[in-house]
Amino acid sequence: MTDQPRYKQIKDHIIHHIRSGEWPADSQIPSENELLKELGVSRMTVNRAVRELTAEGVLRRVQGLGTFVAGPQPASVLLELRNIADDIRERGNTHSTEIIMKETVQASKDQAQTFYISEGDDLFHTILLHKENGLPLQLEDRLVNPKTAPDYLECDFAETTPNAYLVATNPADEVEHLVEAQLPSAETSTHLQMKDGEPCLLLNRRTWSSGQVVSVAKLYHPGNRYSLGAHFHSRKEAVDF
């Protein structure tokens, strides 16, 4: 057996079946329950493997139906995602933040699986609205593991951003992201000053430091006022949150 972590072995197992043609594009893969029984691993291990392969575009999840092998998609890999405050300032504009919520919540079952913690454990929750020259550009809905950032809620996010704080306190060594277009909720649409029926660009991002999940963020942007791109440097750089 390989010395790789178990979740990476599960990823390799799934990829092997796809590359062999046994699981062709658009076919449904076994459920997480079936995989954990077949492979003798925990639900959390299978969940992490499937989540990562979904974020990487290998699999796609369909609510209420299951997980399927993704076909070829006209998408490019996003190599780097920067602090939105830095982007705004580099354009010569003014960044400001409206603090909508700062609270401690108890992890739901799904949140516990995402962070690899126990259901009911504390999580820090913030919702911030980032503006460019006073116009809303990003609604940031973020959960943070208190064990990795115990002073998170004490930060003045009118002066700094969660991104800047977390990069300074927990340099990231692993990141998972998924970008999708969707119709926002009425509340999100109101915060972002969007018209009814206007789609938003949602970035789902999860970041690790020293083997622990530090942060999970949903970053909503008005589809007609925001785009994502990447510029790659060969030298190693810190990953943003």
N, C-alpha and C positions, 0 to 999 in steps of 0.2 A: 504493500500500500504506500501511496505517496505521503510525504510529510506536509502537503498542502492542507490548509484549514478545511474542515468538512464542507462548509458552504461552497468553497471553490471546487471541491470534488463533485458536488451536486451539479454545479454549473457545467463542468466538463462532461458529466454524464448526459445532461440534456443536450448539449452541443453535439456530442457524439451521435446521438440518435437523429438529430437534425441533419448533420453532414452526411450520414450514411444513407439518407433518403427514407429512413423508417418513419420519420415524422416530417412530412413535406410541408411546404408553405401553406398556411391557412388551416392546417389540421390542428385538432385540439390535443393538447398534451394531457397526461394523467393529472388528476387533481392533486393538491398538496397532501391530502390524506392518503391517497394511493402511493405517492412518492415516499412519504415518511415510513409507511408500512413496508414498501419494497426495499428501501435502502437502510432501514434501521436507524434513522436519525430523528432529531427532535423537529417539532413543527417550526420552531424559530429558525433552525438551520435551513429547512426547505424554503421557508418564507423569504429569507434573505437572498437565497440563490435566485428565486423566481423574480423577486423585486429588482435585483440588479440586472438580470437578463432583460427584463421589461424596460428598464431605464436605458439599457444599451441598444434597444431596438431589435433584439433577437426574438423576444416574445411580445405579445400584446394581450391585455386583459379586456374582456368584455363583461361589463356588469351583469350579473345574473346568469351568465352562460359558462364562463370559465376562461382558461388561458390557452392561447393559440400561437402557433408558429407564425411570426411576422414575415410577410413577403418583402421583396425589395421596395424601399421607400425613397422618394426624392428628397432626402434630408442630408444635411452636412453635420459633422460632429462639432459641437461647440466646445472649444478647447479652454476658454477662459471666460469667466463671468466676473465683471468688476463691480466694485462698490459704486452704487448709483450716484452717491454724493460726489465721488471723484469725477465721474463722467460729466455730471452737470457743471462742475466747476471748470473742468478742462474745456468746456464749450464757451466759457466766459460768462456763464449764467449763475444765478444764485440758488443754492439749495436750502430748503427749509423742511422741517419735520413737524407734523401734527401728531401728538401722542393720543391715540384713541383708547388703548387699553394696556394696562400692566397688571398681571395677576398671577397667582399660583393656582394650578388646577391639578386634579388627580387624573392620572393616565387611564384612558379607556383601554379596552382590550387591543384594538388596532394600534393605538399609540404605543402601548407597551411593547408590542411586537416590533414596531418600527425602531424603537430605541433600545431594544433588548433589555428591558427592565420588567418589573412586576406590575401587573394591573393594580391601579390605585396609588402607585408611587407618585411623588410630586413632580410636576413639570412647571417651568416658568413659561408664561404665555404673554406675548406682546403683539399688538396690532398698531402699526405706524403708517402714516400717509406721507410719502415723500413728494415734494413739490419742486418744480423748476420755474423760477420767476413767479411763484405763487400759483402755478397751474399744476394740479395733481398729475403725477406721472407714474407712481408705483404705490400700491397698497401691499404692505408687508405683514403677513400673518405668520408669526414664528413661534415655535416651541423650542425650549432649551433645557438640557439636562442640568439640574442644579448641582449635581456632583462634579460636573466639569467647569461650571461657571457660577459659583455660589453668590457672587456679588452682582449678577446680571441685572436684577430688578432695581438695584440702587443706582444704576447709571443714569445720567442725564441725557436722554436721547434727543433732546433739542440741541445739544452741543456736539454729540458724537453719534455714530450709527452703530447698531448691533454688529454689522459687518466689521467695522474698525475695532470694536471692543473684542470680538471673538478672535479675530486674526491675531491681536496682540496677546491674548491670554491662552489661546489654544490653537497654535499653528496647525493647519489642517494637513493631513497626509493621505486622505482618501475622500472622494466626492462622488455623489450620484446625482444626476439631474435628468429631468424629463420636461420637455417643452410641449405645450399643447394649446390649441385655440379652443375657446369655449364661450358660451354665453354666461356672463356674470350674474350673480344674484342681484336683486333689486338694491340691496344695501351696498354691495360692492360698486355697482354702477353709479349710485348716488355719490359715494366717496370720490370716485374717479371722474365725476362730471361727464358721464357718457350718455349718449342717446339710447332710448329704448331699442332693443334688438341689435345693438352694436356689439360685436365680439371683442373679447379681451385676449391678451396673450398671457398665459399662465406658465410660470416657471416653478416646478417642484424641485426642491434641492435638499439633499441630506448630506451632512458633513461629519467625518470622523477625525479624531485626534488621539493618538496613542491607543488605538484599538477601541475607543468608546465613541458612540454616536453623541455628538455635541449639540447639533442643531438640525431641525427640520423646518424648512420655510416654504410657504406658498407666496409667490410674488406675482401680483396681478398688475397688468399694464394695459392701457387703452390701445387697441390694435392699430388705430390710425395715427398714434403719436409715439410709437415705440417700436424698435426693431432690435434683433439680437445678431451679433457678429462675433468673430474671433480673429485674433492675431497671435501667432505662435512664436515663442522664443525657445531656442534649444537649451538655454540655461535653465536650471531649476529655479522656480519661483514659488512663493507662498501662494496657496490657493485661497481665494476669498470665500466668505460665507454668504 
